[in-house]
Amino acid sequence: RARGVESASVQFAGTVMKRAFRSALAVVVIALLAAALWWFSRPKPIAVSVKAIDRGLVEASIANTRAGTIEACQRTKLSPILGGRIEILAVKEGDQVKKGQLLMKLWNDDQKAQQTLAASQVELARRRVAEACVVAGNAVREAERVAGLRKQNFVSVSREDQARTEADAKIAACETAKADVRQAEARLAATRVEQGRTVLYAPFDGTVAKIVGEIGEYSTPSPPGVPTPPAIDLIDVSCLYVKAPMDEVDAPRIQVGQAARITLDAFAKKPFPAKVKRVAPYVSAVEKQARTVEVEVDFDDPAAIKGLLVGYSADVEIVLDVRDQVLRVPTAALLEGGRALVMGNDGLLEERKLKTGIANWEYTEVLEGLQLGEKVVTSLEKEGVKAGIKARLAESADEKK
């Protein structure tokens, strides 16, 4: 009986141990599964792009609010003062012309006839002057002879007075005839002026950009305020500049002579050095657009730019201040309120509050809050990028986006 009790005790102890082992094994398996689940479900570090803080050049600058335009220093849109049929078209589009060169002439035979008539009237008036002045000279001499005879008492006083009166009248007739000549000459000059209303001459050396009309067609004047296309558009391409609108808020900081840069889409955004030439003395208010101030900017070396055309779109960046060898951060890496995300050596992102100086669209000067060599996150637009998360450096181009 004692052996039976001992055997039962051993069996019971074995059963308990087996159950304990199984429970422990289950706990271990559950722990391993939980660890594996945590491991595979843990948040992975986000791939971010960073830029190491360095020293370099920072400029404070402003840019135009809308695209500027290449303009010519001299450009005129010519139209005859009078309307008429085009008789002579002396140039073609693209021609280079000199100052004073004939560009266009309207039919004006009627005015030429008036000029011929006026010229003949001038000639007639001159002949009448000759006639009247000869008569006046003869009357003066006759009056002198009568005066001599009066001294000798050969003629009466009344005869002397009559001779003098006749001489004065003839002299007045001579002067009247001379006035008639001047009047006829003025009439002739007026006919020449009228003919000038039908002729266009180049007011300066330039290039014919556009011609509206052909020989035989009717050309009409284009008075101010009337949307009539001009007959000839003449441009002086030897002198070009950029006119660009600047926000009214920036206008007080713009001064004539400030350094600037001009970029053009047609020249692959290559910057060309320039200087501010003029700041408009008024604000332009365009409907549904911000109020702006027109600024004119000259190229420093226009001869270095080949193929520049009037009308090209252009952007202007005006440099307000320059500081070299200062700590700088990419402007794109700044959050609202002058904050930035810094990536530590452990990959943890930390938010920093910065004190900044001058800035432009590319770099911002750092006065406090960052040290040389620290890495700031530039891919702020990526989803999930914020302070306190783990991050890693982006390697592929896709990760850097």
Secondary structure, 3 states (H helix, E strand, C coil): CHHHHHHHHHHHHHHHHHHHHHHHHHHHHHHHHHHHHHHHHCCCCEEECEEECEEEEEEEEEECCCCEEEEEEEEEEECCCCCEEEEEECCCCCCEECCCCEEEEECCHHHHHHHHHHHHHHHHHHHHHHHHHHHHHHHHHHHHHHHHHHHCCCCCHHHHHHHHHHHHHHHHHHHHHHHHHHHHHHHHHHHHHHHHCCEEECCCCEEEEEECCCCCCEECCCCCCCCCCCCEEEEEEEEEEEEEEEECCCHHHCCCCCEEEEEEHHHCCCCEEEEEEEECCCCECCCCCCCEEEEEEEECCHHHCCCCCCCCEEEEEEEEEEEEEEEEEEHHHCECCCEEEEECCCCEEEEEECEEEEECCCEEEEEECCCCCCEEECCCCCCCCCCCCEEEECCCHHHHC
